[in-house]
Amino acid sequence: MARAPHGNNQPPPVIIVKKIIAEGHGGHHGGAWKVAYADFVTAMMAFFLLMWLLGATNEKQRKALADYFAPTLIDLKQNSAGSNGMFGGASITDPDNYPNRAGQTGTRSMTIPVAADGGQSVGSGDRGTLKNQSAMMAEDRKNFSRMRATLQAKMKQDGRMAKLAKHVRFVQTRDGMRIDLVDDAKYSMFDLGTTVLVPEADQLIGLIAESISGMENPIMIRGHTDSLGYDDPLRMNNWILSSGRAEATRRRLARGGVGEGRFERIEGVADRQPMIFENPGDPRNRRVAITLLYRRTGFGEDAPAGPIKALDPRLGQKSLRSSSRTDRPMGSSKAG
């Protein structure tokens, strides 16, 4: 404190010095603005990206993008049967918390694999999508055997049909049951070089139609010929003949009561698949194959293939060389 001057009794003034130290504020107000600016730039980038996507995509593409980011599985469970209940569609006793039957909701089919233990009866009924495929194939085989026995019994009751028994062969294949109607040197199912069935063959195919009309199996018909050709293949050839005979067989089966919806494939393969490989010109290569296919499962797949077994023991015999051809039609080098 300063001393008072002589002759003055007043105290000296008090001088207070205040020092102000400016803080650095963290480099221009602490840097918090950087975080806010980064958020702003990110939001603007996302906004302009959204604008670009809206202008560069069509409605279908935008729908796909929206579906990609939508939590569909969660929404499905939330909107499934029982979702408004106490447990939100779940069950305290169910191991996978999806208790509803397949007829109520599609949640289980999206989350539980086919081979998983997701429930006791998930589409496994007679018409369910998870029906046992092996059981279905075994049932088809029983039906095939029953059909074969029925057809053979009908043929034995008719004298004319009994004579054609050697021309009918039953073969179990990986696709189903095949019924081969086979020609030989003395008999042909069709008029020579045509697609017209002879009366006995027409009656035989009618018996086959009666035997299979009550079944549910799809049908495939395939026509075959021998290797003898025509004088003018541009006008007539084995491809036309084999496919025409397959179609004629289909029409006869349809007239016999077989539904149109059961025919799955009608084709002609000419002489490309001979039965007698050693002699492609053998008349026994002329045949029509009617195949009863295995029924499909609920997923649209065929039943698994089983072992191939020939039901006709004559198929295992070695083929004999054909005799001289005596059934050539006039005006053509084709035997029919």
C-alpha positions as CSV (number, residue, x, y, z in Angstrom):
1,M,0.0,0.0,0.0
2,A,1.4,3.5,-0.9
3,R,2.1,5.9,1.9
4,A,-0.1,9.0,2.2
5,P,1.5,12.3,1.3
6,H,2.5,14.8,4.1
7,G,-0.3,17.1,5.2
8,N,-3.1,14.7,3.9
9,N,-4.9,12.5,6.4
10,Q,-6.8,10.5,3.7
11,P,-5.8,7.0,3.1
12,P,-4.1,6.3,-0.2
13,P,-6.2,4.8,-3.0
14,V,-6.4,1.1,-3.4
15,I,-5.2,-0.1,-6.8
16,I,-6.4,-3.6,-7.8
17,V,-4.8,-5.3,-10.8
18,K,-6.9,-7.8,-12.6
19,K,-5.2,-10.2,-14.9
20,I,-7.4,-11.9,-17.6
21,I,-5.9,-15.0,-19.2
22,A,-7.7,-15.9,-22.4
23,E,-8.3,-19.6,-22.8
24,G,-7.6,-21.4,-26.1
25,H,-11.2,-22.9,-26.4
26,G,-9.7,-26.1,-27.8
27,G,-8.8,-24.6,-31.1
28,H,-11.7,-22.5,-32.3
29,H,-14.5,-23.4,-29.7
30,G,-13.4,-26.9,-28.8
31,G,-13.9,-28.8,-32.1
32,A,-17.5,-29.9,-31.4
33,W,-18.5,-28.2,-34.6
34,K,-16.5,-30.8,-36.5
35,V,-18.7,-33.6,-35.3
36,A,-21.8,-31.6,-36.2
37,Y,-20.4,-30.8,-39.7
38,A,-19.5,-34.4,-40.3
39,D,-23.0,-35.5,-39.5
40,F,-24.4,-32.8,-41.8
41,V,-22.1,-33.9,-44.7
42,T,-23.0,-37.6,-44.1
43,A,-26.7,-36.7,-44.1
44,M,-26.4,-34.7,-47.3
45,M,-24.4,-37.5,-49.0
46,A,-27.2,-39.9,-48.1
47,F,-29.8,-37.5,-49.3
48,F,-28.1,-37.0,-52.7
49,L,-27.6,-40.7,-53.0
50,L,-31.3,-41.3,-52.4
51,M,-32.1,-38.6,-55.0
52,W,-29.8,-40.3,-57.5
53,L,-31.3,-43.7,-56.9
54,L,-34.8,-42.4,-57.3
55,G,-33.9,-40.9,-60.7
56,A,-31.7,-43.8,-61.9
57,T,-34.0,-46.7,-61.1
58,N,-37.5,-47.8,-62.2
59,E,-40.4,-48.8,-60.1
60,K,-39.5,-52.5,-60.1
61,Q,-35.9,-51.8,-59.0
62,R,-37.0,-49.5,-56.2
63,K,-39.4,-52.2,-55.0
64,A,-36.6,-54.6,-54.9
65,L,-34.4,-52.2,-52.9
66,A,-37.1,-51.6,-50.4
67,D,-37.7,-55.3,-50.0
68,Y,-34.0,-55.9,-49.4
69,F,-34.0,-53.6,-46.4
70,A,-37.4,-54.6,-45.0
71,P,-37.3,-57.0,-42.0
72,T,-39.8,-59.4,-43.6
73,L,-39.2,-62.4,-41.3
74,I,-39.8,-60.3,-38.2
75,D,-42.9,-58.8,-39.7
76,L,-44.2,-62.2,-40.7
77,K,-43.9,-63.5,-37.2
78,Q,-45.5,-60.4,-35.8
79,N,-48.4,-60.6,-38.2
80,S,-48.8,-64.4,-38.1
81,A,-51.7,-66.2,-36.5
82,G,-51.7,-65.6,-32.7
83,S,-49.4,-62.7,-32.8
84,N,-51.9,-60.5,-30.9
85,G,-52.0,-62.9,-28.0
86,M,-50.1,-62.9,-24.8
87,F,-46.9,-64.5,-26.2
88,G,-47.0,-62.7,-29.5
89,G,-47.5,-65.8,-31.6
90,A,-45.0,-68.0,-29.7
91,S,-45.6,-70.8,-27.3
92,I,-43.8,-71.5,-24.0
93,T,-44.0,-75.3,-24.8
94,D,-43.0,-75.2,-28.4
95,P,-39.2,-75.8,-28.9
96,D,-38.8,-73.4,-31.8
97,N,-41.5,-70.8,-30.8
98,Y,-43.5,-71.4,-34.0
99,P,-46.5,-73.3,-32.8
100,N,-49.0,-72.7,-35.6
101,R,-49.9,-75.3,-38.1
102,A,-48.9,-75.0,-41.7
103,G,-52.4,-74.2,-42.7
104,Q,-52.4,-71.1,-40.4
105,T,-49.2,-69.4,-41.2
106,G,-46.2,-69.6,-43.6
107,T,-43.6,-68.8,-40.9
108,R,-42.5,-72.4,-40.3
109,S,-42.0,-73.1,-44.0
110,M,-39.5,-70.1,-44.1
111,T,-37.6,-70.9,-41.0
112,I,-37.6,-74.7,-40.4
113,P,-35.8,-76.9,-43.0
114,V,-37.5,-79.9,-44.4
115,A,-35.4,-82.4,-42.4
116,A,-35.5,-80.5,-39.1
117,D,-37.6,-81.5,-36.1
118,G,-39.9,-78.5,-36.3
119,G,-43.2,-80.2,-35.5
120,Q,-45.2,-83.3,-35.5
121,S,-47.3,-82.8,-38.7
122,V,-45.9,-80.1,-40.9
123,G,-47.6,-80.8,-44.2
124,S,-47.1,-84.5,-43.8
125,G,-50.7,-85.6,-44.5
126,D,-51.9,-87.4,-47.5
127,R,-51.8,-84.2,-49.5
128,G,-49.1,-82.4,-47.6
129,T,-46.0,-80.9,-49.1
130,L,-43.7,-83.1,-47.0
131,K,-45.3,-86.4,-47.7
132,N,-42.9,-89.3,-47.5
133,Q,-41.5,-89.7,-51.0
134,S,-40.4,-93.3,-50.5
135,A,-43.9,-94.2,-49.3
136,M,-45.4,-92.6,-52.3
137,M,-43.1,-94.6,-54.7
138,A,-43.9,-97.8,-52.9
139,E,-47.6,-97.1,-53.2
140,D,-47.1,-96.5,-57.0
141,R,-45.4,-99.8,-57.4
142,K,-48.2,-101.6,-55.7
143,N,-50.6,-99.9,-58.0
144,F,-48.5,-100.8,-61.0
145,S,-48.5,-104.5,-60.0
146,R,-52.3,-104.4,-59.5
147,M,-52.8,-102.8,-62.8
148,R,-50.6,-105.4,-64.6
149,A,-52.5,-108.2,-63.0
150,T,-55.9,-106.7,-64.0
151,L,-54.8,-106.1,-67.6
152,Q,-53.4,-109.6,-68.0
153,A,-56.6,-111.1,-66.6
154,K,-58.7,-109.1,-69.0
155,M,-56.6,-110.3,-71.9
156,K,-56.9,-113.9,-70.9
157,Q,-60.7,-113.6,-71.0
158,D,-60.7,-112.6,-74.6
159,G,-59.4,-115.1,-77.2
160,R,-58.1,-112.4,-79.6
161,M,-56.4,-110.5,-76.8
162,A,-54.8,-113.6,-75.5
163,K,-53.0,-114.0,-78.8
164,L,-51.5,-110.5,-78.3
165,A,-50.1,-111.3,-74.9
166,K,-46.6,-111.9,-76.3
167,H,-46.7,-108.4,-77.8
168,V,-47.2,-106.7,-74.5
169,R,-44.3,-106.3,-72.1
170,F,-44.2,-104.7,-68.7
171,V,-40.9,-103.2,-67.6
172,Q,-40.2,-101.4,-64.3
173,T,-37.9,-98.4,-65.0
174,R,-36.5,-95.5,-63.0
175,D,-39.4,-93.3,-64.3
176,G,-42.2,-95.7,-63.5
177,M,-43.9,-98.7,-65.2
178,R,-43.5,-99.0,-69.0
179,I,-45.9,-101.0,-71.2
180,D,-44.3,-101.9,-74.5
181,L,-46.6,-102.8,-77.4
182,V,-44.1,-104.6,-79.7
183,D,-44.4,-105.7,-83.3
184,D,-42.8,-108.7,-84.9
185,A,-42.3,-110.2,-88.4
186,K,-45.9,-111.6,-88.5
187,Y,-47.9,-108.9,-86.7
188,S,-48.0,-105.1,-86.6
189,M,-50.0,-102.8,-84.3
190,F,-50.6,-100.3,-87.1
191,D,-51.4,-100.6,-90.8
192,L,-48.2,-100.7,-92.8
193,G,-46.5,-97.4,-93.0
194,T,-49.4,-95.5,-91.4
195,T,-50.6,-94.3,-88.0
196,V,-53.9,-96.3,-88.2
197,L,-54.3,-98.9,-85.5
198,V,-55.4,-102.4,-86.6
199,P,-58.7,-103.6,-84.9
200,E,-56.9,-105.9,-82.4
201,A,-54.4,-103.2,-81.3
202,D,-57.3,-100.7,-81.0
203,Q,-59.1,-103.1,-78.6
204,L,-55.9,-103.8,-76.7
205,I,-55.2,-100.1,-76.1
206,G,-58.8,-99.8,-75.0
207,L,-58.2,-102.4,-72.3
208,I,-55.1,-100.6,-71.2
209,A,-57.1,-97.4,-70.9
210,E,-59.7,-99.1,-68.7
211,S,-57.0,-100.5,-66.5
212,I,-55.2,-97.1,-66.0
213,S,-58.0,-94.7,-66.1
214,G,-58.6,-94.8,-62.3
215,M,-54.9,-94.1,-61.5
216,E,-53.4,-90.6,-60.9
217,N,-49.9,-91.2,-62.5
218,P,-48.8,-89.0,-65.4
219,I,-48.4,-90.7,-68.7
220,M,-45.6,-90.6,-71.3
221,I,-46.0,-92.2,-74.7
222,R,-43.1,-92.8,-77.0
223,G,-43.1,-94.1,-80.6
224,H,-40.3,-96.2,-82.1
225,T,-39.6,-97.5,-85.6
226,D,-37.0,-99.8,-87.2
227,S,-34.2,-98.4,-89.3
228,L,-35.8,-99.0,-92.7
229,G,-36.2,-95.7,-94.5
230,Y,-38.5,-94.1,-97.1
231,D,-37.8,-93.3,-100.7
232,D,-38.4,-89.6,-100.1
233,P,-37.5,-88.7,-96.5
234,L,-38.6,-85.1,-97.1
235,R,-42.2,-86.2,-97.6
236,M,-42.3,-89.0,-95.0
237,N,-39.7,-90.4,-92.6
238,N,-39.4,-92.4,-89.4
239,W,-39.6,-89.2,-87.2
240,I,-43.1,-88.4,-88.6
241,L,-44.2,-92.0,-88.4
242,S,-43.0,-92.6,-84.8
243,S,-44.5,-89.4,-83.5
244,G,-47.8,-89.9,-85.4
245,R,-48.2,-93.4,-83.9
246,A,-47.5,-92.0,-80.4
247,E,-50.2,-89.4,-80.9
248,A,-52.6,-92.1,-82.3
249,T,-52.1,-94.1,-79.1
250,R,-52.7,-91.0,-77.0
251,R,-56.0,-90.4,-78.8
252,R,-57.1,-94.0,-78.2
253,L,-56.3,-93.8,-74.5
254,A,-58.2,-90.5,-74.3
255,R,-61.3,-92.2,-75.9
256,G,-60.9,-95.0,-73.4
257,G,-61.4,-92.7,-70.4
258,V,-57.9,-91.4,-69.6
259,G,-58.0,-87.7,-68.7
260,E,-56.2,-85.2,-71.0
261,G,-54.4,-83.7,-68.0
262,R,-52.5,-86.9,-67.4
263,F,-50.6,-86.9,-70.7
264,E,-47.2,-85.3,-69.9
265,R,-45.1,-86.2,-72.9
266,I,-45.9,-87.5,-76.4
267,E,-42.9,-88.0,-78.6
268,G,-41.4,-90.1,-81.4
269,V,-37.8,-91.1,-81.5
270,A,-37.7,-92.9,-84.9
271,D,-35.0,-95.6,-84.9
272,R,-32.7,-93.9,-82.4
273,Q,-33.5,-96.3,-79.5
274,P,-33.7,-99.8,-80.9
275,M,-34.7,-102.8,-78.7
276,I,-32.6,-105.1,-80.9
277,F,-29.3,-103.3,-81.0
278,E,-27.6,-106.0,-83.1
279,N,-30.2,-105.5,-85.9
280,P,-31.7,-102.0,-86.1
281,G,-33.9,-103.3,-89.0
282,D,-35.6,-106.0,-86.9
283,P,-39.4,-105.5,-86.9
284,R,-39.4,-105.9,-83.1
285,N,-37.9,-102.4,-82.9
286,R,-41.2,-101.1,-84.1
287,R,-43.1,-100.5,-80.8
288,V,-45.1,-97.9,-78.8
289,A,-44.1,-97.5,-75.1
290,I,-46.8,-96.3,-72.7
291,T,-45.0,-95.3,-69.4
292,L,-46.9,-94.6,-66.2
293,L,-44.7,-92.1,-64.4
294,Y,-44.2,-91.9,-60.6
295,R,-46.4,-89.2,-59.1
296,R,-44.8,-86.0,-58.1
297,T,-44.3,-84.9,-54.6
298,G,-45.7,-81.6,-53.1
299,F,-42.6,-79.7,-54.2
300,G,-43.0,-80.7,-57.9
301,E,-40.2,-83.2,-57.9
302,D,-40.6,-86.8,-59.0
303,A,-40.3,-89.5,-56.4
304,P,-36.8,-91.0,-56.1
305,A,-35.9,-93.6,-58.5
306,G,-35.7,-97.2,-57.3
307,P,-34.0,-100.3,-58.6
308,I,-34.7,-101.2,-62.2
309,K,-36.3,-104.6,-62.6
310,A,-37.7,-106.2,-65.7
311,L,-41.1,-107.8,-65.0
312,D,-41.0,-109.8,-68.2
313,P,-38.4,-112.5,-68.2
314,R,-38.3,-112.5,-72.0
315,L,-36.5,-109.2,-71.9
316,G,-33.5,-110.9,-70.5
317,Q,-33.1,-113.3,-73.4
318,K,-30.7,-112.6,-76.2
319,S,-32.3,-111.1,-79.3
320,L,-32.7,-113.3,-82.4
321,R,-31.9,-112.2,-85.9
322,S,-35.0,-111.3,-87.8
323,S,-36.3,-113.3,-90.6
324,S,-36.7,-112.0,-94.1
325,R,-39.0,-109.0,-94.5
326,T,-42.3,-109.7,-96.1
327,D,-44.3,-106.7,-94.9
328,R,-43.0,-103.9,-97.1
329,P,-45.8,-101.7,-98.3
330,M,-46.2,-101.2,-102.1
331,G,-44.6,-98.1,-103.5
332,S,-42.2,-97.6,-100.5
333,S,-39.1,-99.1,-99.1
334,K,-40.5,-98.8,-95.6
335,A,-41.9,-101.7,-93.7
336,G,-43.9,-99.8,-91.2
